[in-house]
Amino acid sequence: MAFDGTWKIDRNENYEKFMEAMGIGMMKRKLGAHDNLKITIQQNGDKFNVKESSNFRNIEIEFTLGVNFEYSLADGTELSGAWTLEGNKLVATFTRKDNGKVLKATREIVGDELIQTYVYEGVESKRFFKRG
């Protein structure tokens, strides 16, 4: 599928503002903006295996489209939610366990880039990845 492959972070748009809205402290925001994130995605039907490696952690996530699962962000924020496929876009709605607020995320391939968009409390951020 189109998402399959290894993707390396190329640039961010409004990422520090997004992290600030999420309640992440200044030092972690500065580090997070330069995390050298690499994502490896393998899709098999409606099942996905995603490996994330960065300066801070290496994790592996398996999920099935439309099925809720639990996920922790690099700063320890715990979320619960699900990814779905809308056209050629992966769309997720996650709810924070600590405050019940919603984080929306999308992943889509545009040209030769994987674009991840996050929206939290009205703040939108984009992260752009190139095949690596």
DSSP file with accessible surface (Angstrom, degrees, kcal/mol):
  #  RESIDUE AA STRUCTURE BP1 BP2  ACC     N-H-->O    O-->H-N    N-H-->O    O-->H-N    TCO  KAPPA ALPHA  PHI   PSI    X-CA   Y-CA   Z-CA
    1    1 A M    >         0   0  137      0, 0.0     3,-1.3     0, 0.0    42,-0.1   0.000 360.0 360.0 360.0 168.2    0.0    0.0    0.0
    2    2 A A  T 3   +     0   0   60      1,-0.3    86,-0.0   107,-0.0     0, 0.0   0.789 360.0  54.3 -61.1 -31.9    1.0    3.6   -0.4
    3    3 A F  T 3  S+     0   0    8    104,-0.0    38,-0.3   106,-0.0    -1,-0.3   0.710  82.2 113.1 -78.2 -19.8    1.9    4.1    3.3
    4    4 A D    <   +     0   0   54     -3,-1.3     2,-0.2    36,-0.1    38,-0.2  -0.223  54.9  51.8 -57.0 138.4    4.4    1.2    3.3
    5    5 A G  E    S-A   41   0A  26     36,-2.3    36,-2.7     2,-0.1     2,-0.5  -0.749  89.6 -58.1 132.3-176.3    8.0    2.1    3.7
    6    6 A T  E     -A   40   0A  44     -2,-0.2   126,-2.9    34,-0.2     2,-0.4  -0.913  44.9-166.3-107.9 131.4   10.4    4.0    5.9
    7    7 A W  E     -AB  39 131A   0     32,-3.5    32,-3.1    -2,-0.5     2,-0.4  -0.972   3.1-159.9-123.8 129.5    9.8    7.7    6.4
    8    8 A K  E     -AB  38 130A  93    122,-3.3   122,-2.6    -2,-0.4    30,-0.2  -0.913  31.1-103.9-112.8 135.7   12.3   10.2    7.8
    9    9 A I  E     + B   0 129A  29     28,-2.7   120,-0.3    -2,-0.4     3,-0.1  -0.272  39.4 171.8 -57.9 134.9   11.3   13.6    9.3
   10   10 A D  E     -     0   0A  85    118,-3.5     2,-0.3     1,-0.4   119,-0.2   0.723  59.3 -20.3-110.8 -46.6   12.1   16.4    6.9
   11   11 A R  E     - B   0 128A 105    117,-1.5   117,-3.0     2,-0.0    -1,-0.4  -0.989  52.8-133.9-162.2 162.9   10.5   19.5    8.4
   12   12 A N  E     - B   0 127A  52     -2,-0.3     2,-0.4   115,-0.2   115,-0.2  -0.888   6.1-155.1-121.0 154.4    7.8   20.7   10.9
   13   13 A E  E    S- B   0 126A 103    113,-3.0   113,-2.2    -2,-0.3    -2,-0.0  -0.982  80.3 -21.3-131.0 115.6    5.2   23.4   10.6
   14   14 A N  S  > S+     0   0   83     -2,-0.4     4,-1.8   111,-0.2     5,-0.1   0.714  89.3 140.0  63.7  24.2    3.8   24.9   13.9
   15   15 A Y  H  >  +     0   0   31      1,-0.2     4,-2.6   111,-0.2     5,-0.2   0.899  65.6  51.9 -70.0 -38.7    5.0   21.9   15.8
   16   16 A E  H  > S+     0   0   66      1,-0.2     4,-2.4     2,-0.2    -1,-0.2   0.909 109.6  50.4 -65.7 -38.8    6.2   23.8   18.9
   17   17 A K  H  > S+     0   0  120      2,-0.2     4,-2.3     1,-0.2    -1,-0.2   0.904 110.7  50.3 -63.1 -41.3    2.9   25.6   19.2
   18   18 A F  H  X S+     0   0   10     -4,-1.8     4,-1.9     2,-0.2    -2,-0.2   0.940 110.6  48.2 -61.1 -48.0    1.1   22.3   19.0
   19   19 A M  H  <>S+     0   0    6     -4,-2.6     5,-2.4     1,-0.2     4,-0.3   0.892 110.0  53.1 -62.3 -37.3    3.3   20.8   21.7
   20   20 A E  H ><5S+     0   0   96     -4,-2.4     3,-1.7     1,-0.2    -1,-0.2   0.931 107.4  50.7 -62.0 -44.9    2.7   23.9   23.9
   21   21 A A  H 3<5S+     0   0   36     -4,-2.3    -1,-0.2     1,-0.3    -2,-0.2   0.861 105.7  57.2 -61.0 -33.1   -1.1   23.4   23.5
   22   22 A M  T 3<5S-     0   0    4     -4,-1.9    -1,-0.3    -5,-0.2    -2,-0.2   0.550 122.0-109.9 -74.6  -8.3   -0.6   19.8   24.5
   23   23 A G  T < 5 +     0   0   65     -3,-1.7     2,-0.4    -4,-0.3    -3,-0.2   0.672  63.7 154.7  88.9  18.6    1.0   21.0   27.8
   24   24 A I      < -     0   0   20     -5,-2.4    -1,-0.3     1,-0.1    -2,-0.1  -0.668  45.1-113.9 -83.7 131.0    4.5   19.9   27.0
   25   25 A G     >  -     0   0   44     -2,-0.4     4,-2.3     1,-0.1     5,-0.2  -0.101  26.6-104.0 -63.5 162.3    7.2   21.9   28.8
   26   26 A M  H  > S+     0   0  118      1,-0.2     4,-2.5     2,-0.2     5,-0.2   0.886 116.9  50.8 -59.1 -43.6    9.7   24.2   26.9
   27   27 A M  H  > S+     0   0  138      1,-0.2     4,-2.3     2,-0.2    -1,-0.2   0.939 113.0  45.7 -63.0 -45.2   12.7   21.9   27.2
   28   28 A K  H  > S+     0   0  121      1,-0.2     4,-3.0     2,-0.2    -1,-0.2   0.854 111.3  54.1 -66.0 -33.6   10.8   18.9   25.8
   29   29 A R  H  X S+     0   0   37     -4,-2.3     4,-1.8     2,-0.2    -2,-0.2   0.927 108.7  48.2 -64.5 -43.5    9.3   21.1   23.1
   30   30 A K  H  < S+     0   0  100     -4,-2.5     4,-0.4     1,-0.2    -2,-0.2   0.925 116.9  42.4 -62.9 -43.2   12.8   22.2   22.0
   31   31 A L  H >< S+     0   0   92     -4,-2.3     3,-1.6    -5,-0.2    -2,-0.2   0.917 111.7  55.0 -68.1 -42.6   14.0   18.6   22.0
   32   32 A G  H >< S+     0   0    8     -4,-3.0     3,-1.1     1,-0.3    -1,-0.2   0.810  98.4  62.0 -62.1 -31.3   10.9   17.3   20.3
   33   33 A A  T 3< S+     0   0   13     -4,-1.8    -1,-0.3     1,-0.3    -2,-0.2   0.688 113.2  37.1 -69.3 -15.4   11.2   19.7   17.4
   34   34 A H  T <  S+     0   0  138     -3,-1.6    -1,-0.3    -4,-0.4    -2,-0.2  -0.308  75.6 129.9-129.1  49.0   14.5   18.0   16.6
   35   35 A D    <   -     0   0   13     -3,-1.1    20,-2.2    19,-0.1    21,-0.2   0.547  61.9-135.9 -85.4  -6.6   13.7   14.4   17.4
   36   36 A N        -     0   0   88     18,-0.2    17,-0.1     1,-0.2    -3,-0.1   0.879  33.5-164.1  53.9  39.8   15.0   12.9   14.1
   37   37 A L        -     0   0   11     17,-0.1   -28,-2.7   -29,-0.1     2,-0.4  -0.292  13.9-171.6 -62.2 135.1   11.8   10.8   13.9
   38   38 A K  E     -AC   8  53A  83     15,-2.7    15,-2.7   -30,-0.2     2,-0.4  -0.999   3.1-164.9-127.4 130.7   11.8    7.8   11.5
   39   39 A I  E     -AC   7  52A   0    -32,-3.1   -32,-3.5    -2,-0.4     2,-0.5  -0.973   5.9-165.4-119.6 129.8    8.6    5.9   10.9
   40   40 A T  E     -AC   6  51A  37     11,-2.7    11,-2.7    -2,-0.4     2,-0.4  -0.979  13.3-168.8-114.1 122.5    8.4    2.5    9.3
   41   41 A I  E     -AC   5  50A   2    -36,-2.7   -36,-2.3    -2,-0.5     2,-0.4  -0.936  11.6-180.0-116.5 131.8    4.9    1.5    8.2
   42   42 A Q  E     - C   0  49A 109      7,-2.4     7,-2.6    -2,-0.4     2,-0.4  -0.997   9.9-165.0-128.1 125.1    3.7   -1.9    7.0
   43   43 A Q  E     + C   0  48A  23     -2,-0.4     2,-0.4     5,-0.2     5,-0.2  -0.931  13.0 177.6-112.5 134.6    0.1   -2.4    6.0
   44   44 A N  E >   - C   0  47A 135      3,-3.0     3,-1.9    -2,-0.4     2,-0.3  -0.868  68.5 -59.7-132.8  94.8   -1.6   -5.8    5.6
   45   45 A G  T 3  S-     0   0   54     -2,-0.4    -1,-0.0     1,-0.3     0, 0.0  -0.490 120.4 -16.8  66.5-122.7   -5.2   -5.3    4.7
   46   46 A D  T 3  S+     0   0   82     -2,-0.3    19,-2.9    -3,-0.1     2,-0.4   0.305 120.9  94.0 -98.5  12.0   -6.8   -3.3    7.6
   47   47 A K  E <   -CD  44  64A 117     -3,-1.9    -3,-3.0    17,-0.2     2,-0.4  -0.861  55.7-167.1-105.1 138.9   -3.9   -4.1    9.9
   48   48 A F  E     -CD  43  63A   5     15,-3.2    15,-2.2    -2,-0.4     2,-0.5  -0.955  13.4-163.3-125.6 142.8   -0.9   -1.8   10.4
   49   49 A N  E     -CD  42  62A  20     -7,-2.6    -7,-2.4    -2,-0.4     2,-0.5  -0.998  16.8-175.3-121.1 121.5    2.5   -2.2   12.0
   50   50 A V  E     -CD  41  61A   1     11,-3.1    11,-3.2    -2,-0.5     2,-0.5  -0.984   9.7-166.9-124.4 123.6    4.2    1.1   12.7
   51   51 A K  E     -CD  40  60A  89    -11,-2.7   -11,-2.7    -2,-0.5     2,-0.5  -0.949   7.2-168.3-107.8 127.5    7.7    1.4   14.1
   52   52 A E  E     +CD  39  59A  21      7,-2.6     7,-2.4    -2,-0.5     2,-0.4  -0.971   7.0 178.1-115.6 127.4    8.7    4.8   15.4
   53   53 A S  E     +CD  38  58A  35    -15,-2.7   -15,-2.7    -2,-0.5     2,-0.3  -0.997  13.2 146.9-129.9 135.5   12.4    5.6   16.2
   54   54 A S        -     0   0   23      3,-1.8   -18,-0.2    -2,-0.4   -17,-0.1  -0.845  64.4 -79.7-146.3-175.3   13.6    8.9   17.4
   55   55 A N  S    S+     0   0   97    -20,-2.2   -19,-0.1    -2,-0.3     3,-0.1   0.685 127.6  40.2 -64.2 -18.6   16.3   10.4   19.7
   56   56 A F  S    S-     0   0   94      1,-0.3     2,-0.3   -21,-0.2    -1,-0.2   0.740 121.4  -8.4-106.4 -31.5   14.0    9.6   22.7
   57   57 A R        -     0   0   56      2,-0.0    -3,-1.8     0, 0.0     2,-0.4  -0.995  43.7-138.7-164.0 160.5   12.4    6.3   22.1
   58   58 A N  E     +D   53   0A 123     -2,-0.3     2,-0.3    -5,-0.2    -5,-0.2  -0.999  34.4 164.8-125.8 123.0   11.8    3.3   19.9
   59   59 A I  E     -D   52   0A  46     -7,-2.4    -7,-2.6    -2,-0.4     2,-0.4  -0.945  27.3-146.1-136.6 160.1    8.4    1.8   19.9
   60   60 A E  E     -D   51   0A 110     -2,-0.3     2,-0.4    -9,-0.2    -9,-0.2  -0.995  16.3-170.2-127.3 130.5    6.3   -0.6   17.8
   61   61 A I  E     -D   50   0A  21    -11,-3.2   -11,-3.1    -2,-0.4     2,-0.4  -0.980   5.1-168.9-122.7 133.6    2.5   -0.1   17.5
   62   62 A E  E     +D   49   0A 137     -2,-0.4     2,-0.3   -13,-0.2   -13,-0.2  -0.982  18.4 162.3-119.4 133.3    0.1   -2.6   15.9
   63   63 A F  E     -D   48   0A  11    -15,-2.2   -15,-3.2    -2,-0.4     2,-0.4  -0.984  31.3-137.4-146.8 159.3   -3.4   -1.5   15.2
   64   64 A T  E >   -D   47   0A  34     -2,-0.3     3,-2.2     3,-0.3    19,-0.3  -0.951  42.2 -97.8-114.9 134.8   -6.4   -2.5   13.1
   65   65 A L  T 3  S+     0   0   33    -19,-2.9    19,-0.2    -2,-0.4     3,-0.1  -0.247 108.0  11.4 -52.8 132.4   -8.5    0.1   11.3
   66   66 A G  T 3  S+     0   0   52     17,-3.5     2,-0.5     1,-0.2    -1,-0.3   0.407 100.4 114.5  81.4  -0.6  -11.5    1.1   13.3
   67   67 A V    <   -     0   0   80     -3,-2.2    16,-0.4    16,-0.3    -3,-0.3  -0.900  67.0-122.8-108.9 124.8  -10.5   -0.7   16.5
   68   68 A N        +     0   0  114     -2,-0.5     2,-0.3    14,-0.1    14,-0.2  -0.306  37.3 169.3 -62.2 143.2   -9.7    1.4   19.6
   69   69 A F  E     -E   81   0A  34     12,-2.7    12,-2.1    -6,-0.0     2,-0.3  -0.948  32.6-109.0-148.1 167.1   -6.2    1.0   21.1
   70   70 A E  E     +E   80   0A 117     -2,-0.3     2,-0.3    10,-0.2    10,-0.2  -0.791  34.6 176.8-102.1 145.8   -4.1    2.7   23.8
   71   71 A Y  E     -E   79   0A  38      8,-2.4     8,-3.3    -2,-0.3     2,-0.5  -0.997  18.5-148.9-149.4 140.8   -1.0    4.8   22.9
   72   72 A S  E     -E   78   0A  43     -2,-0.3     6,-0.2     6,-0.2     5,-0.1  -0.958  18.2-135.3-113.7 132.3    1.5    6.9   24.9
   73   73 A L    >   -     0   0   35      4,-2.8     3,-2.3    -2,-0.5     6,-0.0  -0.302  36.3 -96.8 -73.5 168.4    3.1    9.9   23.4
   74   74 A A  T 3  S+     0   0   67      1,-0.3    -1,-0.1     2,-0.1    -2,-0.0   0.802 126.2  54.6 -59.3 -28.4    6.9   10.5   23.9
   75   75 A D  T 3  S-     0   0   44      2,-0.1    -1,-0.3     1,-0.0   -47,-0.0   0.437 124.6-101.9 -86.7   1.6    6.1   12.8   26.8
   76   76 A G    <   +     0   0   46     -3,-2.3     2,-0.2     1,-0.3    -2,-0.1   0.370  69.4 151.2  97.5  -5.1    4.1   10.1   28.5
   77   77 A T        -     0   0   14     -5,-0.1    -4,-2.8     1,-0.1     2,-0.4  -0.448  39.7-138.4 -62.4 126.7    0.6   11.5   27.6
   78   78 A E  E     +E   72   0A  94     -6,-0.2    19,-2.7    -2,-0.2    20,-0.5  -0.770  25.4 179.8 -95.5 134.7   -1.8    8.5   27.5
   79   79 A L  E     -EF  71  96A   1     -8,-3.3    -8,-2.4    -2,-0.4     2,-0.4  -0.889  17.2-160.2-129.4 159.0   -4.3    8.3   24.7
   80   80 A S  E     +EF  70  95A  32     15,-1.7    15,-3.1    -2,-0.3     2,-0.3  -0.997  40.5  96.8-137.9 135.3   -7.1    6.0   23.5
   81   81 A G  E     -EF  69  94A   3    -12,-2.1   -12,-2.7    -2,-0.4     2,-0.3  -0.984  52.0-100.6 174.2-166.0   -8.6    6.0   20.0
   82   82 A A  E     - F   0  93A  15     11,-1.3    11,-1.5    -2,-0.3     2,-0.4  -0.989  15.0-130.6-147.5 151.8   -8.6    4.5   16.6
   83   83 A W  E     - F   0  92A  17    -16,-0.4   -17,-3.5    -2,-0.3   -16,-0.3  -0.813  26.1-176.7 -96.7 144.4   -7.3    5.0   13.0
   84   84 A T  E     - F   0  91A  53      7,-2.9     7,-3.1    -2,-0.4     2,-0.6  -0.893  26.1-119.4-131.1 165.9   -9.7    4.8   10.1
   85   85 A L  E     - F   0  90A  68     -2,-0.3     2,-0.6     5,-0.2     5,-0.2  -0.945  25.5-178.4-110.3 119.9   -9.1    5.0    6.3
   86   86 A E  E >   - F   0  89A 118      3,-3.1     3,-1.8    -2,-0.6     2,-0.3  -0.937  67.8 -52.6-118.2 102.8  -11.0    7.8    4.6
   87   87 A G  T 3  S-     0   0   72     -2,-0.6     0, 0.0     1,-0.2     0, 0.0  -0.513 122.1 -23.1  65.7-121.1  -10.2    7.7    0.9
   88   88 A N  T 3  S+     0   0  117     -2,-0.3    21,-0.5    -3,-0.1     2,-0.4   0.123 122.1  94.6-106.6  21.8   -6.4    7.7    0.7
   89   89 A K  E <   -FG  86 108A  74     -3,-1.8    -3,-3.1    19,-0.1     2,-0.5  -0.936  67.4-139.5-117.5 133.3   -6.0    9.3    4.2
   90   90 A L  E     -FG  85 107A   1     17,-2.8    17,-2.3    -2,-0.4     2,-0.4  -0.802  27.9-169.9 -84.5 129.2   -5.5    7.7    7.5
   91   91 A V  E     -FG  84 106A  23     -7,-3.1    -7,-2.9    -2,-0.5     2,-0.4  -0.985   5.2-175.0-127.3 132.2   -7.6    9.6   10.1
   92   92 A A  E     -FG  83 105A   1     13,-3.3    13,-2.2    -2,-0.4     2,-0.4  -0.956  16.0-165.2-129.2 146.3   -7.4    9.2   13.8
   93   93 A T  E     -FG  82 104A  55    -11,-1.5   -11,-1.3    -2,-0.4     2,-0.4  -0.989  18.3-178.8-126.4 118.4   -9.3   10.5   16.8
   94   94 A F  E     -FG  81 103A   9      9,-3.0     9,-3.2    -2,-0.4     2,-0.5  -0.937  15.7-148.9-117.6 143.4   -7.6   10.0   20.2
   95   95 A T  E     -FG  80 102A  60    -15,-3.1   -15,-1.7    -2,-0.4     2,-0.2  -0.939  21.3-123.9-112.1 129.8   -8.9   11.1   23.6
   96   96 A R  E  >  -F   79   0A  18      5,-3.0     4,-1.6    -2,-0.5   -17,-0.2  -0.516  10.5-148.1 -69.6 137.3   -6.5   12.0   26.3
   97   97 A K  T  4 S+     0   0   97    -19,-2.7    -1,-0.1    -2,-0.2   -18,-0.1   0.797  93.1  54.3 -75.6 -27.4   -6.9    9.9   29.4
   98   98 A D  T  4 S+     0   0  103    -20,-0.5    -1,-0.2     1,-0.1   -19,-0.1   0.836 130.5   5.1 -79.6 -31.6   -5.8   12.8   31.8
   99   99 A N  T  4 S-     0   0   71      2,-0.2    -2,-0.2     0, 0.0    -1,-0.1   0.426  89.0-120.1-134.9  -0.9   -8.3   15.5   30.6
  100  100 A G     <  +     0   0   48     -4,-1.6    -3,-0.1     1,-0.2     2,-0.1   0.525  62.5 144.1  74.9   4.5  -10.7   13.9   28.1
  101  101 A K        -     0   0   85     -6,-0.1    -5,-3.0     1,-0.1     2,-0.4  -0.435  48.2-116.2 -79.8 155.4   -9.6   16.4   25.4
  102  102 A V  E     -G   95   0A  61     -7,-0.2    19,-0.6    -2,-0.1     2,-0.5  -0.747  20.1-165.5-102.0 135.0   -9.5   15.2   21.7
  103  103 A L  E     -GH  94 120A   6     -9,-3.2    -9,-3.0    -2,-0.4     2,-0.4  -0.979  11.3-160.5-112.3 124.9   -6.4   15.0   19.5
  104  104 A K  E     +GH  93 119A 106     15,-2.6    15,-2.5    -2,-0.5     2,-0.3  -0.868  12.2 179.6-105.3 142.5   -7.1   14.5   15.8
  105  105 A A  E     -GH  92 118A   5    -13,-2.2   -13,-3.3    -2,-0.4     2,-0.3  -0.991   9.1-172.7-140.7 146.5   -4.4   13.2   13.5
  106  106 A T  E     -GH  91 117A  29     11,-2.2    11,-2.2    -2,-0.3     2,-0.4  -0.978   6.9-162.8-134.9 152.2   -4.2   12.4    9.8
  107  107 A R  E     +GH  90 116A  12    -17,-2.3   -17,-2.8    -2,-0.3     2,-0.3  -0.997  21.8 161.1-130.1 128.9   -1.5   10.8    7.6
  108  108 A E  E     -GH  89 115A  39      7,-1.9     7,-3.2    -2,-0.4     2,-0.6  -0.993  37.3-123.6-147.0 152.4   -1.6   11.2    3.9
  109  109 A I  E     + H   0 114A  38    -21,-0.5     2,-0.5    -2,-0.3     5,-0.2  -0.863  28.5 177.9 -95.3 123.6    0.8   10.8    1.0
  110  110 A V  E >   - H   0 113A  69      3,-2.7     3,-2.0    -2,-0.6     2,-0.2  -0.974  64.2 -46.4-127.3 113.1    1.2   14.0   -1.1
  111  111 A G  T 3  S-     0   0   74     -2,-0.5    -2,-0.0     1,-0.3     0, 0.0  -0.456 124.5 -22.5  63.2-123.1    3.6   13.7   -4.0
  112  112 A D  T 3  S+     0   0  104     -2,-0.2    19,-0.7    -3,-0.1     2,-0.3   0.142 122.5  89.6-105.0  20.0    6.7   12.0   -2.5
  113  113 A E  E <   -HI 110 130A  21     -3,-2.0    -3,-2.7    17,-0.1     2,-0.6  -0.889  65.2-141.5-119.8 149.5    6.0   13.0    1.1
  114  114 A L  E     -HI 109 129A   0     15,-2.1    15,-2.7    -2,-0.3     2,-0.6  -0.942  25.9-160.4 -99.7 123.4    4.1   11.6    4.0
  115  115 A I  E     -HI 108 128A  14     -7,-3.2    -7,-1.9    -2,-0.6     2,-0.5  -0.941   6.9-165.9-111.8 121.8    2.3   14.4    5.8
  116  116 A Q  E     -HI 107 127A   4     11,-2.8    11,-2.6    -2,-0.6     2,-0.4  -0.931   8.2-167.8-103.5 126.8    1.1   14.0    9.4
  117  117 A T  E     -HI 106 126A  12    -11,-2.2   -11,-2.2    -2,-0.5     2,-0.4  -0.949   2.4-169.5-116.5 135.2   -1.3   16.6   10.6
  118  118 A Y  E     -HI 105 125A  39      7,-2.7     7,-2.5    -2,-0.4     2,-0.4  -0.970   4.1-171.5-121.5 141.4   -2.3   17.1   14.2
  119  119 A V  E     +HI 104 124A  51    -15,-2.5   -15,-2.6    -2,-0.4     2,-0.4  -0.991  13.1 162.8-133.3 125.0   -5.1   19.2   15.6
  120  120 A Y  E >  S-HI 103 123A   4      3,-2.1     3,-2.3    -2,-0.4   -17,-0.1  -0.973  71.5 -15.2-143.4 124.3   -5.5   19.8   19.4
  121  121 A E  T 3  S-     0   0  110    -19,-0.6     3,-0.1    -2,-0.4   -18,-0.1   0.865 128.7 -52.0  52.2  39.5   -7.5   22.6   21.0
  122  122 A G  T 3  S+     0   0   74      1,-0.2     2,-0.6  -101,-0.0    -1,-0.3   0.445 111.6 120.7  81.5  -1.3   -7.7   24.5   17.7
  123  123 A V  E <   - I   0 120A  39     -3,-2.3    -3,-2.1  -105,-0.1     2,-0.4  -0.867  46.2-160.9 -99.9 123.2   -3.9   24.4   17.1
  124  124 A E  E     + I   0 119A  96     -2,-0.6     2,-0.3    -5,-0.2    -5,-0.2  -0.855  11.4 177.2-106.7 139.4   -2.8   22.6   13.9
  125  125 A S  E     - I   0 118A   1     -7,-2.5    -7,-2.7    -2,-0.4     2,-0.4  -0.976  11.6-156.3-136.1 149.8    0.6   21.3   13.2
  126  126 A K  E     -BI  13 117A  49   -113,-2.2  -113,-3.0    -2,-0.3     2,-0.4  -0.980   2.4-164.2-127.4 143.3    2.1   19.4   10.2
  127  127 A R  E     -BI  12 116A   3    -11,-2.6   -11,-2.8    -2,-0.4     2,-0.5  -0.997  13.2-151.9-123.9 130.6    5.1   17.1   10.1
  128  128 A F  E     -BI  11 115A  14   -117,-3.0  -118,-3.5    -2,-0.4  -117,-1.5  -0.902  12.0-170.6-109.1 128.5    6.6   16.3    6.7
  129  129 A F  E     -BI   9 114A   0    -15,-2.7   -15,-2.1    -2,-0.5     2,-0.3  -0.907   8.6-155.2-120.2 144.1    8.4   13.0    6.0
  130  130 A K  E     -BI   8 113A  72   -122,-2.6  -122,-3.3    -2,-0.4   -17,-0.1  -0.878  38.9 -92.0-111.2 151.4   10.5   11.9    3.0
  131  131 A R  E      B    7   0A 135    -19,-0.7  -124,-0.3    -2,-0.3  -126,-0.0  -0.374 360.0 360.0 -61.6 135.4   11.0    8.2    2.1
  132  132 A G              0   0   77   -126,-2.9  -126,-0.2    -2,-0.0    -1,-0.1  -0.707 360.0 360.0-118.1 360.0   14.2    7.2    3.8
